[in-house]
Amino acid sequence: MAGRAAVRGGRPLLGGGGGGGAGKRGGRPSTAIVAALLLACAALLLLLSLGALSLPGTSDGAGGGAGLARPRPRFRRSDFESGAETRGEKGEPWTEVLSWEPRAFVYHNFLSKEECEHLIALATPHMRKSTVVDSATGGSKDSRVRTSSGMFLRRGQDKIIRTIEKRIADYTFIPIEHGEGLQVLHYEAGQKYEPHFDYFHDDYNQKNGGQRIATLLISDVEEGGETVFPSAAVNSSSSPFYNELSECAKRGLSVKPKMGDALLFWSMRPDGSLDPTSLHGGCPVIKGNKWSSTKWMRVHELRAISNPQRLIA
């Protein structure tokens, strides 16, 4: 009995009955497991080398656990466009995920210096006082909440404009035909745009093209003039440039203007509902002149408008 108990206790965990043959059969599953682990490790190393996976990062801030700030994901899109397209001194394009509430992204080096200067040159002779939407009538009206000057370019106005609009469509996956003409804005020192929504609150402005689904904003200024999202789920307190922000910009998630960079944010959620966290404003300019260009995109195709200056800003 004692001998039988010893045999049972010494039976291999993997494998069949006793004897020398059983010992050989017991080795095969162990070899298979080791081989599978080696293949899994090789696959993991391959994914890491290709950038499909990344190891968790740490924050430089004090404290631990939930107090750590999440680093902003960054994705390079160097091969998204043809390498033959020159971008002056702006460097390689890459995308930064800014926020998921609202959905906001920064396309760094989106336009070249020459393209920015072309927009300004086209717009300068036609600037006029900016207006806002009158939610009661669907028309436009003057307002103290917006003190800039601006104008609309025609969609596809010239070759450079068509190139920019094609690039916007490629990056946003929204067809060119769904976009309004580019609006060019100018803010002098002290001028601003109080927090507002880009989506419409009236039915009149949705008859042609439907609701505004997304906004792409390109701007540049020496100091101030940040775009701020006061209702965003996160703020800019963990940003490396936080101390460089104006007091206005510290009230929420903010983006500093930089020539050639483009801010894309969505006014509607993926389920088609309006996103209240897309509330945003333009902080007062502190130093210099702020030039910006805005492209609003609609849910449906926007029929061509003979006079783009009649578009509601």
Backbone torsions as a table, in degrees:
resi	resn	phi	psi	omega
1	MET	NA	-44.9	178.9
2	ALA	-60.4	-38.0	178.9
3	GLY	-64.3	-41.7	179.9
4	ARG	-63.6	-40.8	179.5
5	ALA	-62.2	-37.8	179.6
6	ALA	-65.4	-37.4	179.1
7	VAL	-65.0	-43.7	-179.6
8	ARG	-62.9	-43.3	-178.5
9	GLY	-65.7	-28.1	-177.9
10	GLY	-94.0	2.8	-178.4
11	ARG	-62.6	135.5	179.5
12	PRO	-59.3	142.8	178.4
13	LEU	-66.9	-34.2	177.9
14	LEU	-116.3	127.9	177.9
15	GLY	128.3	-178.7	-174.1
16	GLY	-96.8	-133.0	-173.0
17	GLY	-76.5	-170.9	-174.8
18	GLY	-79.5	-171.7	178.9
19	GLY	90.2	169.1	-179.1
20	GLY	-63.5	-39.3	179.9
21	GLY	-61.7	-37.9	179.8
22	ALA	-63.7	-35.9	179.1
23	GLY	-63.0	-38.4	178.7
24	LYS	-67.2	-43.7	179.9
25	ARG	-63.8	-34.0	-179.7
26	GLY	-66.8	-22.9	-178.8
27	GLY	-76.9	-24.5	-174.5
28	ARG	-64.4	-47.8	178.7
29	PRO	-60.6	-38.0	178.9
30	SER	-61.8	-42.0	177.8
31	THR	-62.8	-39.6	179.6
32	ALA	-64.8	-40.0	-179.5
33	ILE	-65.7	-44.4	179.0
34	VAL	-61.1	-41.9	179.1
35	ALA	-63.2	-41.9	179.4
36	ALA	-63.3	-41.2	178.5
37	LEU	-64.0	-40.3	177.9
38	LEU	-62.9	-41.3	177.9
39	LEU	-64.3	-40.6	179.3
40	ALA	-63.5	-42.6	178.0
41	CYS	-63.1	-41.9	179.1
42	ALA	-63.0	-41.3	179.2
43	ALA	-64.5	-41.2	179.4
44	LEU	-63.5	-43.2	178.2
45	LEU	-63.3	-36.9	178.8
46	LEU	-65.2	-44.0	179.1
47	LEU	-63.9	-39.6	178.1
48	LEU	-64.4	-40.8	-178.9
49	SER	-68.4	-30.8	179.4
50	LEU	-83.1	-9.9	-179.9
51	GLY	85.8	5.0	179.5
52	ALA	-70.8	-26.5	175.0
53	LEU	-125.1	156.0	175.8
54	SER	-139.8	149.1	177.6
55	LEU	-76.5	147.2	-179.1
56	PRO	-61.6	137.4	179.9
57	GLY	-93.5	172.6	177.8
58	THR	-122.5	161.4	-179.3
59	SER	-102.5	149.9	177.5
60	ASP	-81.9	-10.7	-176.6
61	GLY	-69.3	164.3	179.2
62	ALA	-76.6	162.1	177.5
63	GLY	87.8	179.8	-179.0
64	GLY	-146.0	-176.7	177.4
65	GLY	62.8	-130.5	-175.8
66	ALA	-67.4	-15.4	-178.3
67	GLY	-75.7	-12.9	-179.0
68	LEU	-72.3	136.8	178.2
69	ALA	-81.5	141.0	178.5
70	ARG	-78.7	130.1	176.0
71	PRO	-68.6	145.5	179.5
72	ARG	-75.0	127.8	177.6
73	PRO	-64.3	145.2	178.8
74	ARG	-130.5	137.2	-178.6
75	PHE	-132.3	125.7	177.1
76	ARG	-86.1	141.2	-179.2
77	ARG	-128.1	47.7	-173.4
78	SER	-65.2	-29.2	-177.6
79	ASP	-100.8	15.3	-179.5
80	PHE	-71.7	-34.3	-179.4
81	GLU	-116.7	168.2	179.7
82	SER	-66.0	137.3	179.2
83	GLY	-68.3	-13.2	-179.4
84	ALA	-75.1	-15.6	-176.9
85	GLU	-80.5	119.5	-177.9
86	THR	-85.1	150.7	-179.0
87	ARG	-130.8	29.1	177.1
88	GLY	58.3	-127.1	-176.1
89	GLU	-100.2	11.2	-170.7
90	LYS	-81.4	-15.5	175.6
91	GLY	83.2	-169.3	-174.1
92	GLU	-76.5	132.7	178.5
93	PRO	-69.5	141.6	172.9
94	TRP	-153.6	156.7	-172.1
95	THR	-111.9	134.8	177.3
96	GLU	-115.6	127.6	174.0
97	VAL	-80.0	115.2	-176.1
98	LEU	-89.9	-43.1	-174.8
99	SER	-163.2	156.0	172.7
100	TRP	-107.9	-12.5	175.5
101	GLU	-138.4	88.4	3.9
102	PRO	-77.4	169.0	174.2
103	ARG	-74.4	111.6	-175.6
104	ALA	-140.9	138.0	-176.6
105	PHE	-138.9	148.2	175.0
106	VAL	-112.4	122.2	174.4
107	TYR	-94.9	99.2	-179.1
108	HIS	-73.3	142.9	179.3
109	ASN	58.4	41.9	-176.8
110	PHE	-75.9	-39.9	177.7
111	LEU	-119.0	152.8	174.1
112	SER	-83.8	165.0	177.3
113	LYS	-59.9	-39.9	-179.8
114	GLU	-64.0	-38.4	178.6
115	GLU	-67.2	-40.2	177.4
116	CYS	-62.5	-45.1	179.9
117	GLU	-65.1	-32.3	177.4
118	HIS	-65.1	-42.0	178.1
119	LEU	-60.8	-44.1	-179.3
120	ILE	-64.6	-42.6	-178.7
121	ALA	-63.8	-39.5	178.4
122	LEU	-66.4	-37.5	-171.5
123	ALA	-84.7	-32.6	-170.0
124	THR	-51.2	-44.1	-177.9
125	PRO	-70.2	-9.9	-171.7
126	HIS	-120.4	15.7	-176.8
127	MET	-70.5	143.9	175.2
128	ARG	-149.6	168.1	-176.5
129	LYS	-56.0	131.6	179.2
130	SER	-72.7	151.1	179.3
131	THR	-124.5	174.8	175.7
132	VAL	-127.8	167.2	-180.0
133	VAL	-76.2	132.3	171.4
134	ASP	-87.4	104.3	-174.4
135	SER	-64.6	-19.3	-179.3
136	ALA	-78.8	-38.1	-175.9
137	THR	-109.5	-19.5	-175.2
138	GLY	85.8	-3.8	178.6
139	GLY	-88.6	-164.2	179.2
140	SER	-113.0	156.5	179.7
141	LYS	-152.5	156.7	174.5
142	ASP	-73.6	150.1	179.4
143	SER	-154.9	145.5	178.8
144	ARG	-73.5	-13.8	-179.8
145	VAL	-75.3	-15.3	179.9
146	ARG	-132.4	114.0	-171.0
147	THR	-116.0	15.6	-179.1
148	SER	-86.1	179.0	168.9
149	SER	-121.3	155.0	-176.2
150	GLY	-166.2	178.3	176.6
151	MET	-162.8	164.4	177.9
152	PHE	-108.5	137.2	169.7
153	LEU	-90.9	154.6	177.1
154	ARG	-74.6	144.2	175.6
155	ARG	-63.5	127.6	-178.2
156	GLY	69.1	30.9	-172.6
157	GLN	-61.5	-40.9	176.7
158	ASP	-149.0	-176.9	-174.8
159	LYS	-62.3	-42.3	-179.3
160	ILE	-66.2	-41.5	178.0
161	ILE	-62.8	-41.4	178.8
162	ARG	-63.7	-37.5	177.7
163	THR	-64.5	-43.9	179.4
164	ILE	-64.2	-44.0	-178.7
165	GLU	-66.5	-35.5	175.7
166	LYS	-65.3	-40.3	179.3
167	ARG	-64.4	-41.7	178.2
168	ILE	-61.2	-43.9	179.0
169	ALA	-63.2	-39.0	179.6
170	ASP	-64.8	-40.3	-176.2
171	TYR	-78.3	-35.8	-176.0
172	THR	-92.7	-16.2	-174.4
173	PHE	63.4	26.2	174.8
174	ILE	-111.4	124.6	-175.5
175	PRO	-57.3	149.2	178.6
176	ILE	-54.4	-38.1	-176.1
177	GLU	-66.5	-13.4	178.8
178	HIS	-91.0	-3.5	-175.2
179	GLY	-98.0	145.1	171.3
180	GLU	-77.2	167.9	175.1
181	GLY	-64.6	150.1	177.9
182	LEU	-61.2	132.1	174.1
183	GLN	-101.0	134.7	177.1
184	VAL	-111.1	130.7	-176.4
185	LEU	-123.4	150.0	177.8
186	HIS	-130.9	127.0	177.7
187	TYR	-119.7	128.2	173.3
188	GLU	-92.8	174.0	-179.0
189	ALA	-54.1	130.1	179.5
190	GLY	91.0	-16.0	-178.5
191	GLN	-81.1	153.2	-169.3
192	LYS	-156.7	179.2	170.0
193	TYR	-142.5	112.3	-177.8
194	GLU	-61.0	156.2	179.7
195	PRO	-53.1	136.3	-174.7
196	HIS	-157.6	172.1	174.0
197	PHE	-105.9	147.5	175.2
198	ASP	-87.0	-21.7	179.1
199	TYR	-75.4	154.4	-175.8
200	PHE	-83.1	147.7	174.6
201	HIS	-105.5	0.2	-179.4
202	ASP	-119.6	163.8	179.9
203	ASP	-86.1	-27.1	-174.0
204	TYR	-57.5	-46.2	-175.8
205	ASN	-77.6	-3.2	178.6
206	GLN	-101.1	-0.6	-179.0
207	LYS	-64.3	-36.1	179.5
208	ASN	-111.4	101.2	176.6
209	GLY	98.5	-12.4	179.2
210	GLY	76.5	-160.7	-175.5
211	GLN	-72.5	152.9	171.8
212	ARG	-75.3	122.9	-175.1
213	ILE	-99.0	-30.7	-175.4
214	ALA	-154.4	159.2	-179.8
215	THR	-132.2	135.5	172.1
216	LEU	-117.4	124.4	-173.1
217	LEU	-123.7	127.7	178.0
218	ILE	-120.1	126.4	-176.8
219	SER	-150.0	164.7	179.3
220	ASP	-155.3	136.6	177.8
221	VAL	-160.4	157.3	-177.9
222	GLU	-73.6	-44.7	180.0
223	GLU	-154.0	141.8	-176.9
224	GLY	78.9	-161.8	175.8
225	GLY	69.4	18.5	-179.8
226	GLU	-66.7	155.5	169.5
227	THR	-92.9	124.5	-175.4
228	VAL	-120.7	138.7	175.8
229	PHE	-111.1	93.0	-174.6
230	PRO	-70.1	-19.0	-178.3
231	SER	-104.0	9.3	-179.1
232	ALA	-65.0	154.8	-178.5
233	ALA	-70.8	-18.0	177.7
234	VAL	-128.3	169.0	174.9
235	ASN	-128.6	-174.6	-173.8
236	SER	-96.8	14.8	-175.2
237	SER	-63.0	-25.5	-179.9
238	SER	-94.0	2.3	-178.5
239	SER	-73.6	143.5	179.8
240	PRO	-64.0	-22.3	-178.7
241	PHE	-102.1	19.4	-175.6
242	TYR	-56.8	-42.1	-177.9
243	ASN	-69.6	-13.5	178.7
244	GLU	-89.8	-7.9	-177.6
245	LEU	-77.6	152.1	173.5
246	SER	-73.3	166.6	179.9
247	GLU	-62.2	-36.4	177.1
248	CYS	-60.0	-43.3	-175.3
249	ALA	-71.5	-20.9	-179.3
250	LYS	-78.4	-0.7	-178.3
251	ARG	-86.7	5.5	179.8
252	GLY	-178.1	-159.4	175.4
253	LEU	-80.1	125.9	-172.4
254	SER	-129.1	155.6	177.0
255	VAL	-127.9	125.0	177.4
256	LYS	-78.9	132.6	177.2
257	PRO	-64.2	140.7	175.7
258	LYS	-150.8	130.3	-176.6
259	MET	-54.5	126.5	177.1
260	GLY	95.6	-22.2	178.6
261	ASP	-80.8	147.5	-178.8
262	ALA	-126.1	131.3	176.6
263	LEU	-100.0	122.6	175.3
264	LEU	-111.7	126.0	173.3
265	PHE	-138.9	153.9	-173.7
266	TRP	-105.7	131.2	178.0
267	SER	-88.1	-10.5	179.5
268	MET	-125.9	145.8	177.1
269	ARG	-78.3	167.0	178.9
270	PRO	-58.9	-25.2	179.8
271	ASP	-84.1	2.1	177.0
272	GLY	92.3	-1.9	178.6
273	SER	-84.5	155.0	178.9
274	LEU	-71.1	142.4	-176.0
275	ASP	-104.6	106.0	-179.5
276	PRO	-66.7	-19.2	178.1
277	THR	-75.2	-4.5	176.9
278	SER	-81.7	2.8	173.8
279	LEU	-53.0	130.2	-175.3
280	HIS	-151.7	159.6	178.5
281	GLY	-147.4	165.3	175.8
282	GLY	-105.4	114.6	-178.2
283	CYS	-65.9	154.4	179.3
284	PRO	-58.8	142.2	175.2
285	VAL	-73.5	131.3	-179.5
286	ILE	-97.4	-41.3	-177.9
287	LYS	-145.2	135.7	178.8
288	GLY	86.1	-167.8	178.6
289	ASN	-116.0	136.3	178.8
290	LYS	-101.5	124.1	171.5
291	TRP	-112.0	135.9	178.2
292	SER	-144.1	157.8	176.4
293	SER	-132.1	134.6	-175.4
294	THR	-120.3	135.1	172.7
295	LYS	-121.0	114.0	174.9
296	TRP	-95.1	137.2	-178.3
297	MET	-119.9	140.7	-173.6
298	ARG	-104.8	166.0	177.6
299	VAL	-68.0	-40.0	-177.7
300	HIS	-116.5	174.3	177.8
301	GLU	-63.1	136.3	178.9
302	LEU	-100.4	115.6	178.9
303	ARG	-64.0	145.7	-177.5
304	ALA	-57.4	139.7	179.8
305	ILE	-110.1	124.5	-175.1
306	SER	-63.4	-37.7	178.2
307	ASN	-118.1	96.0	-175.6
308	PRO	-62.1	-19.8	179.9
309	GLN	-69.5	-9.6	177.3
310	ARG	-85.6	-5.1	175.5
311	LEU	-62.9	145.8	-179.2
312	ILE	-87.6	125.6	-179.5
313	ALA	-88.9	NA	NA
